């Protein structure tokens, strides 16, 4: 009987000791830090976020998630209750985003601030202040991914339209035309080869012809200068004509009247011939090239092709 009593007391003592150890551990590990309550009201999805999840301010852990429930006043809105250390600089420009720890998928609340030096945000247990939740990285990737997929789908549709059977035939025909043109261009140097080889000889001949023309023009210039010089043939011929005229005038005074008209006519013809010679020399002096190419054509007269009456002739 005593053994049974001793075993029962031992059992009660062991149970009491275990309960005391559990209570001591709970009491010792309880969070004794006073925290400020905040509230996040959002219509965004919060996958992976659970109660007791960490709350971080720019990477530094400053609190935890107390509870997650639905807003009874607004359908579809989720309320996330936060407990944040009182020394956390939560201001009027502070916002929250949803972050994830590595590849585990465990979410946490990331607090950040748009500016530095904003007024602090006051809160209380009866009326916790709300912090806006902005789309996180995955939300932005999801939205942009949808937009990229839509654009890719439109691009694929446009590509399908571009590669329709009719368009493919048109593009193949265009490629054939380009290939034919390129082939003809490749053959062009071969066709022009003989002509190009003859160009140096033609250039030499042209240079020789030009040199000959220049020499001929120089000779014509020298001839004109010698003819019109002070001791040239024209000057000597003019002197001779003048002397003949004086002699004829002297003789005319002593000859009979029936021979005077003939002598005067001869004098006039001689002077006309000298004037023609002088005009010819002047033309050679002004246009030496006329020796090769001839005198320029005269202006067309009335009734000839190209004749234009002078201005004011019809008035």
C-alpha positions as CSV (number, residue, x, y, z in Angstrom):
1,X,0.0,0.0,0.0
2,X,2.8,2.4,0.8
3,X,4.5,1.6,-2.5
4,X,1.4,2.6,-4.4
5,X,1.1,5.9,-2.5
6,X,4.8,6.7,-3.1
7,X,4.4,6.1,-6.8
8,X,1.3,8.2,-7.0
9,X,3.0,11.1,-5.2
10,X,6.0,10.8,-7.5
11,X,3.7,11.0,-10.5
12,X,1.9,14.1,-9.2
13,X,5.2,15.7,-8.5
14,X,6.5,14.9,-12.0
15,X,3.4,16.3,-13.7
16,X,3.5,19.5,-11.5
17,X,7.2,20.0,-12.3
18,X,6.6,19.6,-16.1
19,X,3.7,22.1,-15.9
20,X,5.7,24.6,-14.0
21,X,8.6,24.2,-16.5
22,X,6.2,24.9,-19.4
23,X,4.6,27.9,-17.7
24,X,8.1,29.2,-16.8
25,X,9.2,28.8,-20.4
26,X,6.1,30.6,-21.7
27,X,6.5,33.4,-19.2
28,X,10.2,33.7,-19.9
29,X,9.8,33.8,-23.7
30,X,6.8,36.1,-23.9
31,X,7.2,39.3,-25.7
32,X,7.3,42.1,-23.2
33,X,7.9,44.9,-25.7
34,X,5.2,47.5,-26.0
35,X,4.2,47.9,-29.7
36,X,2.1,50.4,-31.6
37,X,-0.8,49.0,-33.6
38,X,-1.2,49.8,-37.3
39,X,-3.6,48.6,-39.9
40,X,-3.3,47.8,-43.6
41,X,-6.5,47.8,-45.7
42,X,-6.0,46.5,-49.2
43,X,-7.9,44.9,-52.1
44,X,-4.6,43.4,-53.5
45,X,-3.9,39.7,-53.1
46,X,-1.5,38.8,-50.3
47,X,-0.3,35.2,-51.1
48,X,2.1,33.6,-48.5
49,X,1.3,36.2,-45.8
50,X,0.3,34.6,-42.4
51,X,-0.1,35.8,-38.8
52,X,3.2,36.2,-36.9
53,X,4.9,37.1,-40.2
54,X,7.7,39.7,-39.8
55,X,7.3,43.4,-40.4
56,X,10.5,45.1,-41.6
57,X,11.4,48.7,-42.1
58,X,13.9,48.9,-45.0
59,X,15.1,45.5,-44.2
60,X,15.2,45.9,-40.4
61,X,12.7,43.8,-38.5
62,X,10.5,46.1,-36.4
63,X,7.4,44.1,-35.6
64,X,5.0,41.3,-36.7
65,X,1.6,40.6,-38.2
66,X,-1.0,40.0,-35.4
67,X,-4.0,39.0,-37.5
68,X,-5.5,38.9,-40.9
69,X,-9.2,39.1,-41.5
70,X,-11.8,40.5,-43.9
71,X,-13.3,44.0,-43.6
72,X,-16.9,43.7,-42.6
73,X,-17.7,47.2,-43.9
74,X,-16.2,46.9,-47.4
75,X,-16.7,43.7,-49.4
76,X,-13.5,42.2,-50.9
77,X,-11.1,44.3,-48.7
78,X,-8.6,42.6,-46.4
79,X,-7.4,43.9,-43.1
80,X,-3.9,43.2,-41.9
81,X,-3.2,44.1,-38.2
82,X,0.4,45.0,-37.4
83,X,2.3,45.5,-34.2
84,X,5.3,47.8,-34.8
85,X,8.0,48.9,-32.4
86,X,7.3,52.5,-31.1
87,X,10.7,53.8,-32.2
88,X,10.0,52.9,-35.8
89,X,9.8,56.2,-37.9
90,X,6.4,55.6,-39.4
91,X,5.4,58.9,-41.1
92,X,2.6,60.2,-43.3
93,X,4.5,59.2,-46.4
94,X,5.3,55.6,-45.2
95,X,3.8,52.8,-47.4
96,X,3.9,49.0,-47.2
97,X,4.7,46.3,-49.8
98,X,4.7,42.6,-49.8
99,X,8.1,40.9,-49.8
100,X,9.2,37.3,-50.0
101,X,12.0,35.5,-48.2
102,X,14.3,33.8,-50.8
103,X,12.7,30.8,-52.5
104,X,10.6,29.6,-49.6
105,X,7.6,31.7,-50.5
106,X,7.1,33.0,-47.0
107,X,5.8,36.6,-47.2
108,X,6.5,39.5,-44.9
109,X,5.5,43.2,-44.7
110,X,8.1,45.6,-46.0
111,X,7.7,49.3,-44.8
112,X,9.4,52.1,-46.7
113,X,9.2,55.9,-47.0
114,X,8.8,58.1,-50.1
115,X,10.8,60.9,-48.5
116,X,12.9,61.7,-45.5
117,X,11.8,64.1,-42.7
118,X,8.1,63.7,-43.1
119,X,5.9,64.2,-40.0
120,X,5.5,61.1,-37.8
121,X,2.2,59.2,-37.9
122,X,0.2,59.0,-34.7
123,X,-1.8,55.8,-33.8
124,X,-3.7,54.2,-30.9
125,X,-5.1,50.8,-30.0
126,X,-8.7,52.0,-30.3
127,X,-8.2,53.7,-33.7
128,X,-5.1,52.2,-35.4
129,X,-3.7,54.3,-38.3
130,X,-3.9,52.8,-41.7
131,X,-0.8,52.3,-43.9
132,X,-1.3,52.0,-47.7
133,X,-0.2,48.8,-49.4
134,X,1.4,49.3,-52.8
135,X,1.8,46.6,-55.4
136,X,5.0,44.6,-54.8
137,X,7.5,43.3,-57.3
138,X,5.5,40.2,-58.2
139,X,2.3,42.2,-58.7
140,X,4.2,44.5,-61.1
141,X,5.7,41.6,-62.9
142,X,2.2,40.0,-63.2
143,X,0.7,43.2,-64.6
144,X,3.6,43.8,-67.0
145,X,3.7,40.1,-67.9
146,X,0.1,40.3,-69.0
147,X,0.8,43.5,-71.0
148,X,3.8,41.8,-72.6
149,X,1.8,38.7,-73.4
150,X,-0.9,40.8,-75.1
151,X,1.6,42.6,-77.2
152,X,3.3,39.3,-78.1
153,X,-0.1,38.0,-79.2
154,X,-0.7,41.0,-81.3
155,X,2.8,40.7,-82.8
156,X,2.1,37.1,-83.6
157,X,-1.2,38.0,-85.3
158,X,0.6,40.7,-87.3
159,X,3.3,38.2,-88.3
160,X,0.7,35.7,-89.4
161,X,-1.0,38.3,-91.5
162,X,2.4,39.3,-93.0
163,X,3.3,35.7,-93.8
164,X,0.0,35.0,-95.6
165,X,0.3,33.0,-98.8
166,X,-0.3,36.0,-101.0
167,X,2.3,38.1,-99.1
168,X,4.8,35.2,-99.3
169,X,4.4,35.0,-103.0
170,X,5.0,38.8,-103.3
171,X,8.1,38.7,-101.1
172,X,9.5,35.7,-103.1
173,X,8.9,37.6,-106.3
174,X,10.7,40.7,-104.9
175,X,13.6,38.5,-103.8
176,X,13.8,37.1,-107.3
177,X,13.8,40.5,-108.8
178,X,16.6,41.6,-106.5
179,X,18.6,38.5,-107.3
180,X,18.2,39.2,-111.0
181,X,19.2,42.8,-110.6
182,X,22.3,41.8,-108.6
183,X,23.3,39.3,-111.3
184,X,23.0,41.9,-114.0
185,X,25.1,44.3,-112.0
186,X,27.8,41.6,-111.6
187,X,27.8,41.2,-115.4
188,X,28.0,45.0,-116.0
189,X,31.8,45.3,-115.2
190,X,32.5,42.5,-117.7
191,X,30.6,44.2,-120.5
192,X,32.2,47.6,-119.8
193,X,35.7,46.1,-119.5
194,X,36.8,46.6,-123.2
195,X,35.5,50.2,-123.2
196,X,37.3,51.0,-120.0
197,X,40.5,49.5,-121.4
198,X,40.2,51.9,-124.4
199,X,39.7,55.0,-122.2
200,X,43.5,55.7,-121.6
201,X,44.2,55.6,-125.4
202,X,41.2,57.9,-126.0
203,X,42.4,60.3,-123.4
204,X,45.8,60.4,-125.0
205,X,44.3,61.1,-128.4
206,X,42.1,63.8,-126.9
207,X,45.2,65.4,-125.2
208,X,47.0,65.3,-128.6
209,X,44.1,66.9,-130.4
210,X,43.8,69.6,-127.9
211,X,47.5,70.3,-128.1
212,X,47.3,70.5,-131.9
213,X,44.4,73.0,-131.6
214,X,46.3,75.1,-129.1
215,X,49.3,75.2,-131.4
216,X,47.1,76.1,-134.4
217,X,45.5,78.9,-132.4
218,X,48.9,80.2,-131.4
219,X,50.1,80.1,-135.0
220,X,46.9,82.0,-136.1
221,X,47.5,84.6,-133.4
222,X,51.1,85.1,-134.4
223,X,50.0,85.4,-138.1
224,X,47.4,88.0,-137.2
225,X,49.9,89.9,-135.1
226,X,52.5,89.8,-137.9
227,X,49.9,91.0,-140.5
228,X,48.6,93.8,-138.3
229,X,51.9,94.9,-136.9
230,X,53.5,98.3,-137.6
231,X,55.7,96.7,-140.4
232,X,53.1,94.1,-141.4
233,X,51.7,93.3,-144.8
234,X,48.5,95.2,-144.1
235,X,50.3,98.4,-143.1
236,X,52.5,98.2,-146.1
237,X,49.5,97.5,-148.4
238,X,47.7,100.5,-146.9
239,X,50.7,102.7,-147.5
240,X,50.9,101.5,-151.1
241,X,47.2,102.2,-151.7
242,X,47.6,105.7,-150.2
243,X,50.5,106.4,-152.5
244,X,48.6,105.0,-155.5
245,X,45.7,107.2,-154.6
246,X,47.8,110.3,-154.4
247,X,49.5,109.5,-157.7
248,X,46.1,108.9,-159.3
249,X,44.8,112.2,-158.0
250,X,47.9,114.0,-159.4
251,X,47.5,112.3,-162.8
252,X,43.8,112.9,-162.8
253,X,44.4,116.6,-162.9
254,X,46.3,116.4,-166.2
255,X,44.3,113.7,-168.1
256,X,41.3,114.0,-170.1
257,X,37.8,113.8,-168.6
258,X,36.8,110.5,-170.4
259,X,39.5,108.5,-168.4
260,X,38.8,110.0,-164.9
261,X,35.7,107.9,-164.1
262,X,37.6,104.7,-164.8
263,X,40.5,105.7,-162.5
264,X,38.0,106.7,-159.8
265,X,36.2,103.4,-160.0
266,X,39.6,101.6,-159.7
267,X,40.5,103.5,-156.6
268,X,37.1,102.7,-155.0
269,X,37.5,99.0,-155.7
270,X,41.0,99.1,-154.3
271,X,39.8,100.7,-151.1
272,X,36.9,98.2,-150.8
273,X,39.3,95.3,-151.2
274,X,41.5,96.8,-148.4
275,X,38.6,97.2,-146.1
276,X,37.6,93.6,-146.8
277,X,41.2,92.5,-146.0
278,X,41.2,94.5,-142.8
279,X,37.8,93.0,-141.7
280,X,39.2,89.5,-142.4
281,X,42.3,90.3,-140.3
282,X,40.1,91.7,-137.5
283,X,38.0,88.5,-137.5
284,X,41.1,86.3,-137.4
285,X,42.4,88.4,-134.4
286,X,39.0,88.1,-132.5
287,X,38.2,84.4,-133.5
288,X,41.3,82.4,-134.4
289,X,39.2,79.3,-134.2
290,X,37.3,80.3,-137.3
291,X,40.3,79.0,-139.4
292,X,39.2,75.5,-138.2
293,X,35.5,75.8,-137.7
294,X,34.6,78.6,-140.2
295,X,32.8,81.9,-139.7
296,X,29.7,81.9,-137.4
297,X,26.4,81.8,-139.1
298,X,24.7,85.1,-139.6
299,X,21.4,86.1,-137.9
300,X,18.4,84.8,-139.9
301,X,16.6,87.4,-142.0
302,X,12.9,87.9,-142.6
303,X,11.2,84.7,-143.9
304,X,14.1,82.5,-142.7
305,X,13.7,79.9,-139.9
306,X,14.5,81.3,-136.5
307,X,13.9,84.9,-137.5
308,X,12.6,87.1,-134.6
309,X,11.4,90.6,-135.4
310,X,13.0,93.3,-133.1
311,X,11.0,94.5,-130.1
312,X,8.6,97.3,-131.0
313,X,8.7,96.5,-134.8
314,X,4.9,95.9,-135.0
315,X,3.9,99.1,-133.3
